[in-house]
Amino acid sequence: MKKVLCLVLLMFSVCLLTGCGNNNEEAVEPINIYLFRGSGCHFCFDFLTYVHDTLLPEYGDKINVISYEVWYDQSNSELATKVKDFLKSNSTGVPFIIIGDKYFNGYVESWNEDIKKAIDDLYETKEEERYDVLEEMKKADETLDLTKYTTMELEDVFKQEQVGIKEIEIKTITATLINLGITTVAVIIILVVGHFNKKAILTEISSLKQKTKETE
């Protein structure tokens, strides 16, 4: 009985020390990154590639990229204008990237560290204190209905813009060309060798014929 009591006390002590059954770390909601883009836009493609290759592997479920296509969707284009006016931005192009109260007109690689800093700053901010431009717009205008605007799942955006696919295609084409080149060289070698072998065989036949005539 004493052994059982000691074992129970030991297990209880371990639980107290390790926090057994008590998880004090609460899950933190991901931050929203708003992206207004044009389908086929070169700079949008570059940013999406950065998201695909760098941000998603690094931040994972800490970020939620919400994409609005504005070149072929009039409603989304109108929303982009409203958002830019609300932020007092004079931007007219795409991509227009919003992270908290910071926004980026266009995209170049030299902004990567600034984009990461904006993500880190917003994620580390208490959820109730995070700035979300669309939420702020809804507070300022209760008639704003965000459901009438069209967003796309990020994976669908990647597929539409062929992000991560073009690189694979280029590698495949390169490998195919290399293999084709090797095959072509091999065929030429075979043909050349075969040609010389044929000549050697014909020469040998001619020599045998000549020897036969001499013996006659």
KOLLUMVEX-19904 format. One record per residue (C-alpha): residue number from 1; residue in three letters; z, y, x. Coordinates in Angstrom, 2 decimals, decimal comma. Last residue first. Layout:
% residues N
{num = NUM	residuo = ALA	z = Z	y = Y	x = X}
...
END
This chain:
% residues 216
{num = 216	residuo = GLU	z = -110,15	y = -18,83	x = 43,28}
{num = 215	residuo = THR	z = -107,01	y = -18,01	x = 45,23}
{num = 214	residuo = GLU	z = -108,06	y = -14,37	x = 45,43}
{num = 213	residuo = LYS	z = -108,70	y = -14,19	x = 41,69}
{num = 212	residuo = THR	z = -105,22	y = -15,52	x = 40,93}
{num = 211	residuo = LYS	z = -103,66	y = -13,05	x = 43,32}
{num = 210	residuo = GLN	z = -105,41	y = -10,21	x = 41,50}
{num = 209	residuo = LYS	z = -104,25	y = -11,45	x = 38,11}
{num = 208	residuo = LEU	z = -100,68	y = -11,73	x = 39,40}
{num = 207	residuo = SER	z = -100,81	y = -8,15	x = 40,67}
{num = 206	residuo = SER	z = -102,16	y = -6,90	x = 37,34}
{num = 205	residuo = ILE	z = -99,32	y = -8,65	x = 35,52}
{num = 204	residuo = GLU	z = -96,75	y = -7,15	x = 37,90}
{num = 203	residuo = THR	z = -98,22	y = -3,68	x = 37,42}
{num = 202	residuo = LEU	z = -98,16	y = -4,10	x = 33,64}
{num = 201	residuo = ILE	z = -94,50	y = -5,19	x = 33,77}
{num = 200	residuo = ALA	z = -93,55	y = -2,28	x = 36,02}
{num = 199	residuo = LYS	z = -95,39	y = 0,15	x = 33,78}
{num = 198	residuo = LYS	z = -93,57	y = -1,21	x = 30,77}
{num = 197	residuo = ASN	z = -90,27	y = -0,98	x = 32,59}
{num = 196	residuo = PHE	z = -91,07	y = 2,64	x = 33,47}
{num = 195	residuo = HIS	z = -91,78	y = 3,44	x = 29,84}
{num = 194	residuo = GLY	z = -88,68	y = 1,59	x = 28,65}
{num = 193	residuo = VAL	z = -86,59	y = 3,57	x = 31,07}
{num = 192	residuo = VAL	z = -88,14	y = 6,80	x = 29,80}
{num = 191	residuo = LEU	z = -87,76	y = 5,79	x = 26,15}
{num = 190	residuo = ILE	z = -84,17	y = 4,62	x = 26,64}
{num = 189	residuo = ILE	z = -83,31	y = 7,79	x = 28,53}
{num = 188	residuo = ILE	z = -84,90	y = 9,94	x = 25,83}
{num = 187	residuo = VAL	z = -82,97	y = 8,03	x = 23,15}
{num = 186	residuo = ALA	z = -79,70	y = 8,53	x = 25,05}
{num = 185	residuo = VAL	z = -80,38	y = 12,24	x = 25,48}
{num = 184	residuo = THR	z = -81,04	y = 12,57	x = 21,75}
{num = 183	residuo = THR	z = -77,87	y = 10,62	x = 20,89}
{num = 182	residuo = ILE	z = -75,76	y = 12,83	x = 23,16}
{num = 181	residuo = GLY	z = -77,26	y = 15,95	x = 21,60}
{num = 180	residuo = LEU	z = -76,72	y = 14,61	x = 18,11}
{num = 179	residuo = ASN	z = -73,11	y = 13,82	x = 18,96}
{num = 178	residuo = ILE	z = -72,63	y = 17,35	x = 20,27}
{num = 177	residuo = LEU	z = -74,37	y = 18,80	x = 17,23}
{num = 176	residuo = THR	z = -72,21	y = 16,70	x = 14,93}
{num = 175	residuo = ALA	z = -69,02	y = 17,74	x = 16,75}
{num = 174	residuo = THR	z = -70,01	y = 21,38	x = 16,43}
{num = 173	residuo = ILE	z = -70,84	y = 20,94	x = 12,74}
{num = 172	residuo = THR	z = -67,50	y = 19,24	x = 12,13}
{num = 171	residuo = LYS	z = -65,60	y = 21,94	x = 14,00}
{num = 170	residuo = ILE	z = -67,42	y = 24,63	x = 12,03}
{num = 169	residuo = GLU	z = -66,73	y = 22,80	x = 8,76}
{num = 168	residuo = ILE	z = -63,03	y = 22,49	x = 9,60}
{num = 167	residuo = GLU	z = -62,85	y = 26,22	x = 10,34}
{num = 166	residuo = LYS	z = -64,68	y = 26,95	x = 7,10}
{num = 165	residuo = ILE	z = -62,18	y = 24,86	x = 5,14}
{num = 164	residuo = GLY	z = -58,89	y = 26,54	x = 6,07}
{num = 163	residuo = VAL	z = -59,63	y = 29,37	x = 3,66}
{num = 162	residuo = GLN	z = -62,63	y = 28,43	x = 1,55}
{num = 161	residuo = GLU	z = -62,31	y = 31,61	x = -0,56}
{num = 160	residuo = GLN	z = -62,12	y = 29,68	x = -3,82}
{num = 159	residuo = LYS	z = -60,17	y = 26,83	x = -2,24}
{num = 158	residuo = PHE	z = -57,60	y = 29,16	x = -0,68}
{num = 157	residuo = VAL	z = -57,31	y = 31,06	x = -3,96}
{num = 156	residuo = ASP	z = -56,74	y = 27,78	x = -5,81}
{num = 155	residuo = GLU	z = -53,95	y = 26,89	x = -3,35}
{num = 154	residuo = LEU	z = -52,42	y = 30,33	x = -3,93}
{num = 153	residuo = GLU	z = -52,27	y = 29,81	x = -7,68}
{num = 152	residuo = MET	z = -54,28	y = 32,52	x = -9,37}
{num = 151	residuo = THR	z = -53,24	y = 35,61	x = -11,29}
{num = 150	residuo = THR	z = -54,91	y = 37,16	x = -14,31}
{num = 149	residuo = TYR	z = -53,56	y = 40,21	x = -16,10}
{num = 148	residuo = LYS	z = -52,70	y = 40,11	x = -19,79}
{num = 147	residuo = THR	z = -49,26	y = 38,66	x = -19,06}
{num = 146	residuo = LEU	z = -48,20	y = 41,82	x = -17,22}
{num = 145	residuo = ASP	z = -47,71	y = 43,74	x = -20,46}
{num = 144	residuo = LEU	z = -46,67	y = 47,33	x = -19,72}
{num = 143	residuo = THR	z = -45,30	y = 48,76	x = -22,97}
{num = 142	residuo = GLU	z = -41,81	y = 49,08	x = -21,45}
{num = 141	residuo = ASP	z = -43,06	y = 51,68	x = -19,00}
{num = 140	residuo = ALA	z = -40,58	y = 52,77	x = -16,32}
{num = 139	residuo = LYS	z = -38,69	y = 49,48	x = -16,40}
{num = 138	residuo = LYS	z = -41,97	y = 47,57	x = -16,40}
{num = 137	residuo = MET	z = -43,14	y = 49,58	x = -13,40}
{num = 136	residuo = GLU	z = -39,93	y = 48,75	x = -11,53}
{num = 135	residuo = GLU	z = -40,46	y = 45,06	x = -12,25}
{num = 134	residuo = LEU	z = -44,02	y = 45,36	x = -10,99}
{num = 133	residuo = VAL	z = -42,89	y = 47,10	x = -7,80}
{num = 132	residuo = ASP	z = -40,15	y = 44,63	x = -6,92}
{num = 131	residuo = TYR	z = -37,36	y = 46,15	x = -4,82}
{num = 130	residuo = ARG	z = -34,56	y = 43,75	x = -4,01}
{num = 129	residuo = GLU	z = -31,04	y = 44,91	x = -4,88}
{num = 128	residuo = GLU	z = -30,13	y = 42,14	x = -7,33}
{num = 127	residuo = GLU	z = -31,43	y = 39,55	x = -4,88}
{num = 126	residuo = LYS	z = -29,35	y = 40,84	x = -2,00}
{num = 125	residuo = THR	z = -31,63	y = 41,91	x = 0,86}
{num = 124	residuo = GLU	z = -32,25	y = 39,30	x = 3,56}
{num = 123	residuo = TYR	z = -35,53	y = 38,30	x = 1,94}
{num = 122	residuo = LEU	z = -36,71	y = 41,90	x = 1,77}
{num = 121	residuo = ASP	z = -35,97	y = 42,65	x = 5,42}
{num = 120	residuo = ASP	z = -37,49	y = 39,38	x = 6,63}
{num = 119	residuo = ILE	z = -40,69	y = 39,88	x = 4,62}
{num = 118	residuo = ALA	z = -41,09	y = 43,50	x = 5,76}
{num = 117	residuo = LYS	z = -40,46	y = 42,39	x = 9,34}
{num = 116	residuo = LYS	z = -43,11	y = 39,70	x = 9,04}
{num = 115	residuo = ILE	z = -45,63	y = 42,24	x = 7,74}
{num = 114	residuo = ASP	z = -44,79	y = 44,64	x = 10,56}
{num = 113	residuo = GLU	z = -45,26	y = 41,79	x = 13,07}
{num = 112	residuo = ASN	z = -48,66	y = 40,95	x = 11,62}
{num = 111	residuo = TRP	z = -49,93	y = 44,55	x = 11,52}
{num = 110	residuo = SER	z = -51,94	y = 44,21	x = 14,74}
{num = 109	residuo = GLU	z = -53,92	y = 41,45	x = 13,04}
{num = 108	residuo = VAL	z = -55,64	y = 43,92	x = 10,72}
{num = 107	residuo = TYR	z = -55,33	y = 44,18	x = 6,94}
{num = 106	residuo = GLY	z = -56,18	y = 46,70	x = 4,25}
{num = 105	residuo = ASN	z = -53,77	y = 49,30	x = 2,90}
{num = 104	residuo = PHE	z = -50,35	y = 47,77	x = 3,52}
{num = 103	residuo = TYR	z = -47,35	y = 48,28	x = 1,25}
{num = 102	residuo = LYS	z = -43,61	y = 48,59	x = 1,68}
{num = 101	residuo = ASP	z = -41,14	y = 48,91	x = -1,19}
{num = 100	residuo = GLY	z = -40,82	y = 45,15	x = -1,53}
{num = 99	residuo = ILE	z = -43,81	y = 43,51	x = 0,08}
{num = 98	residuo = ILE	z = -47,10	y = 44,87	x = -1,30}
{num = 97	residuo = ILE	z = -50,54	y = 44,05	x = 0,10}
{num = 96	residuo = PHE	z = -53,70	y = 45,91	x = -0,89}
{num = 95	residuo = PRO	z = -56,67	y = 43,95	x = 0,41}
{num = 94	residuo = VAL	z = -58,69	y = 45,78	x = -0,58}
{num = 93	residuo = GLY	z = -59,89	y = 49,35	x = -0,98}
{num = 92	residuo = THR	z = -59,10	y = 52,59	x = -2,78}
{num = 91	residuo = SER	z = -55,80	y = 53,48	x = -1,16}
{num = 90	residuo = ASN	z = -54,36	y = 56,89	x = -2,06}
{num = 89	residuo = SER	z = -50,88	y = 55,45	x = -2,49}
{num = 88	residuo = LYS	z = -48,33	y = 57,16	x = -4,71}
{num = 87	residuo = LEU	z = -46,54	y = 53,85	x = -5,30}
{num = 86	residuo = PHE	z = -47,00	y = 54,23	x = -9,05}
{num = 85	residuo = ASP	z = -50,59	y = 55,38	x = -8,51}
{num = 84	residuo = LYS	z = -51,26	y = 52,30	x = -6,37}
{num = 83	residuo = VAL	z = -49,75	y = 50,04	x = -9,01}
{num = 82	residuo = LYS	z = -51,76	y = 51,65	x = -11,81}
{num = 81	residuo = THR	z = -55,00	y = 51,35	x = -9,82}
{num = 80	residuo = ALA	z = -54,28	y = 47,69	x = -9,06}
{num = 79	residuo = LEU	z = -53,60	y = 47,08	x = -12,74}
{num = 78	residuo = GLU	z = -56,99	y = 48,59	x = -13,63}
{num = 77	residuo = SER	z = -58,69	y = 46,30	x = -11,11}
{num = 76	residuo = ASN	z = -56,84	y = 43,33	x = -12,60}
{num = 75	residuo = SER	z = -58,22	y = 44,24	x = -16,01}
{num = 74	residuo = GLN	z = -61,74	y = 44,64	x = -14,64}
{num = 73	residuo = ASP	z = -61,82	y = 41,21	x = -12,99}
{num = 72	residuo = TYR	z = -64,77	y = 40,71	x = -10,63}
{num = 71	residuo = TRP	z = -63,71	y = 42,95	x = -7,76}
{num = 70	residuo = VAL	z = -59,99	y = 42,92	x = -8,57}
{num = 69	residuo = GLU	z = -58,66	y = 39,41	x = -7,83}
{num = 68	residuo = TYR	z = -54,87	y = 39,45	x = -8,29}
{num = 67	residuo = SER	z = -52,79	y = 37,18	x = -6,06}
{num = 66	residuo = ILE	z = -49,05	y = 36,52	x = -6,22}
{num = 65	residuo = VAL	z = -47,74	y = 35,18	x = -2,91}
{num = 64	residuo = ASN	z = -44,26	y = 33,68	x = -3,32}
{num = 63	residuo = ILE	z = -42,25	y = 33,63	x = -0,13}
{num = 62	residuo = LYS	z = -39,10	y = 31,77	x = 0,93}
{num = 61	residuo = ASP	z = -40,72	y = 28,49	x = -0,10}
{num = 60	residuo = GLY	z = -42,38	y = 28,08	x = 3,31}
{num = 59	residuo = TYR	z = -41,53	y = 30,92	x = 5,69}
{num = 58	residuo = GLU	z = -43,09	y = 29,79	x = 8,97}
{num = 57	residuo = PRO	z = -45,73	y = 27,30	x = 7,77}
{num = 56	residuo = LEU	z = -46,59	y = 29,62	x = 4,84}
{num = 55	residuo = LEU	z = -46,74	y = 32,76	x = 6,97}
{num = 54	residuo = THR	z = -48,81	y = 31,44	x = 9,85}
{num = 53	residuo = ASP	z = -51,98	y = 29,44	x = 9,08}
{num = 52	residuo = HIS	z = -52,34	y = 29,93	x = 5,33}
{num = 51	residuo = VAL	z = -50,92	y = 33,46	x = 5,12}
{num = 50	residuo = TYR	z = -52,90	y = 34,54	x = 8,20}
{num = 49	residuo = THR	z = -56,02	y = 32,92	x = 6,69}
{num = 48	residuo = LEU	z = -55,34	y = 34,82	x = 3,47}
{num = 47	residuo = PHE	z = -55,17	y = 38,03	x = 5,52}
{num = 46	residuo = ASP	z = -58,48	y = 37,32	x = 7,23}
{num = 45	residuo = PHE	z = -60,13	y = 36,40	x = 3,93}
{num = 44	residuo = CYS	z = -58,92	y = 39,66	x = 2,42}
{num = 43	residuo = PHE	z = -60,44	y = 41,48	x = 5,40}
{num = 42	residuo = HIS	z = -63,80	y = 39,78	x = 4,81}
{num = 41	residuo = CYS	z = -63,87	y = 40,41	x = 1,05}
{num = 40	residuo = GLY	z = -65,65	y = 37,53	x = -0,68}
{num = 39	residuo = SER	z = -63,41	y = 37,65	x = -3,74}
{num = 38	residuo = GLY	z = -61,70	y = 41,02	x = -3,70}
{num = 37	residuo = ARG	z = -57,95	y = 41,29	x = -3,23}
{num = 36	residuo = PHE	z = -54,75	y = 42,69	x = -4,69}
{num = 35	residuo = LEU	z = -51,91	y = 40,77	x = -3,07}
{num = 34	residuo = TYR	z = -48,32	y = 41,00	x = -4,24}
{num = 33	residuo = ILE	z = -45,70	y = 39,33	x = -2,08}
{num = 32	residuo = ASN	z = -42,74	y = 38,21	x = -4,17}
{num = 31	residuo = ILE	z = -39,52	y = 37,07	x = -2,51}
{num = 30	residuo = PRO	z = -38,20	y = 33,56	x = -2,89}
{num = 29	residuo = GLU	z = -34,88	y = 33,05	x = -4,69}
{num = 28	residuo = VAL	z = -31,91	y = 32,23	x = -2,46}
{num = 27	residuo = ALA	z = -30,14	y = 28,95	x = -3,05}
{num = 26	residuo = GLU	z = -26,37	y = 29,31	x = -2,88}
{num = 25	residuo = GLU	z = -24,42	y = 28,20	x = 0,16}
{num = 24	residuo = ASN	z = -20,87	y = 27,39	x = -0,92}
{num = 23	residuo = ASN	z = -21,59	y = 23,72	x = -1,45}
{num = 22	residuo = ASN	z = -18,35	y = 21,94	x = -2,29}
{num = 21	residuo = GLY	z = -18,31	y = 18,17	x = -2,67}
{num = 20	residuo = CYS	z = -17,24	y = 17,65	x = 0,95}
{num = 19	residuo = GLY	z = -16,53	y = 20,97	x = 2,65}
{num = 18	residuo = THR	z = -16,30	y = 19,32	x = 6,05}
{num = 17	residuo = LEU	z = -12,61	y = 20,00	x = 6,74}
{num = 16	residuo = LEU	z = -11,43	y = 19,51	x = 3,17}
{num = 15	residuo = CYS	z = -13,49	y = 16,37	x = 2,73}
{num = 14	residuo = VAL	z = -12,15	y = 14,94	x = 6,00}
{num = 13	residuo = SER	z = -8,59	y = 15,61	x = 4,85}
{num = 12	residuo = PHE	z = -9,19	y = 13,83	x = 1,55}
{num = 11	residuo = MET	z = -10,65	y = 10,83	x = 3,39}
{num = 10	residuo = LEU	z = -7,58	y = 10,64	x = 5,62}
{num = 9	residuo = LEU	z = -5,20	y = 10,97	x = 2,67}
{num = 8	residuo = VAL	z = -6,99	y = 8,13	x = 0,89}
{num = 7	residuo = LEU	z = -6,85	y = 5,94	x = 4,01}
{num = 6	residuo = CYS	z = -3,13	y = 6,66	x = 4,51}
{num = 5	residuo = LEU	z = -2,43	y = 5,70	x = 0,90}
{num = 4	residuo = VAL	z = -4,38	y = 2,45	x = 1,28}
{num = 3	residuo = LYS	z = -2,51	y = 1,58	x = 4,49}
{num = 2	residuo = LYS	z = 0,84	y = 2,37	x = 2,83}
{num = 1	residuo = MET	z = 0,00	y = 0,00	x = 0,00}
END
